[in-house]
Amino acid sequence: MSDNPELLSTDEAKAKRNEARQNRKKKGLIIVNTGDGKGKTTAALGILLRAWGRDMRIGGIQFFKHETASFGELKALKKWALN
């Protein structure tokens, strides 16, 4: 936190922020990862794990190009019994 009094929040500003936080509605969120190259699944799984770690409700859908695919992500989910 800054020692500069001009940058510190006032009690009124803190009260307004706290009131806004109390009145905030919970909303859903949909994230779609697309594009060429690697990293989409890793990014999606990272977001899911972080949300799950905070006790949020999560869900994920992944479309595979091959019916007989055996991707590492699927193997990991089976190990966790989350398939």
C-alpha positions as CSV (number, residue, x, y, z in Angstrom):
1,M,0.0,0.0,0.0
2,S,1.2,3.5,-0.7
3,D,2.2,6.0,1.9
4,N,0.9,8.8,-0.3
5,P,-2.3,10.1,1.3
6,E,-3.6,11.1,-2.2
7,L,-3.6,7.5,-3.3
8,L,-5.3,6.1,-0.2
9,S,-9.0,5.2,-0.3
10,T,-11.4,7.2,1.7
11,D,-13.9,5.5,4.1
12,E,-16.7,6.6,1.7
13,A,-15.0,4.9,-1.2
14,K,-14.4,1.7,0.8
15,A,-18.1,1.7,1.8
16,K,-19.2,2.1,-1.8
17,R,-17.0,-0.8,-2.9
18,N,-18.2,-3.0,-0.1
19,E,-21.8,-2.2,-1.0
20,A,-21.2,-3.0,-4.7
21,R,-19.6,-6.3,-3.8
22,Q,-22.6,-7.3,-1.6
23,N,-25.1,-6.4,-4.4
24,R,-23.2,-8.2,-7.1
25,K,-25.1,-11.0,-8.8
26,K,-23.4,-14.3,-9.6
27,K,-23.2,-14.9,-13.3
28,G,-22.2,-17.7,-15.5
29,L,-19.3,-17.6,-17.9
30,I,-18.7,-19.4,-21.2
31,I,-15.1,-19.4,-22.6
32,V,-14.4,-20.8,-26.1
33,N,-10.8,-21.5,-27.0
34,T,-10.2,-21.7,-30.7
35,G,-7.4,-21.4,-33.2
36,D,-4.5,-23.2,-34.7
37,G,-1.6,-24.6,-32.8
38,K,-1.2,-25.8,-29.3
39,G,-2.2,-24.6,-25.9
40,K,-6.0,-24.4,-26.1
41,T,-6.7,-27.5,-24.0
42,T,-4.0,-26.6,-21.5
43,A,-5.5,-23.1,-21.1
44,A,-9.0,-24.5,-20.7
45,L,-8.0,-27.1,-18.1
46,G,-6.1,-24.5,-16.2
47,I,-9.1,-22.3,-15.9
48,L,-11.3,-25.3,-14.9
49,L,-8.9,-26.4,-12.2
50,R,-8.6,-22.9,-10.8
51,A,-12.4,-22.4,-10.6
52,W,-12.8,-25.9,-9.2
53,G,-10.2,-25.1,-6.5
54,R,-12.4,-22.2,-5.5
55,D,-15.4,-24.4,-5.2
56,M,-17.1,-23.0,-8.3
57,R,-19.4,-25.2,-10.4
58,I,-17.5,-26.1,-13.6
59,G,-18.1,-28.0,-16.8
60,G,-16.1,-28.6,-20.0
61,I,-16.8,-29.8,-23.5
62,Q,-14.1,-30.8,-25.9
63,F,-14.6,-31.9,-29.5
64,F,-12.2,-34.6,-30.8
65,K,-11.5,-35.1,-34.4
66,H,-10.8,-38.8,-34.0
67,E,-13.2,-41.3,-32.3
68,T,-10.4,-43.6,-31.2
69,A,-8.2,-40.8,-29.9
70,S,-6.3,-41.4,-26.7
71,F,-5.1,-38.0,-25.6
72,G,-3.2,-37.3,-22.4
73,E,-6.0,-35.2,-21.1
74,L,-8.4,-38.1,-21.2
75,K,-6.0,-40.4,-19.5
76,A,-5.5,-37.9,-16.7
77,L,-9.2,-37.4,-16.2
78,K,-9.7,-41.2,-16.0
79,K,-7.0,-41.4,-13.4
80,W,-8.9,-38.8,-11.4
81,A,-12.1,-40.6,-12.1
82,L,-13.6,-37.5,-13.7
83,N,-14.6,-38.9,-17.1
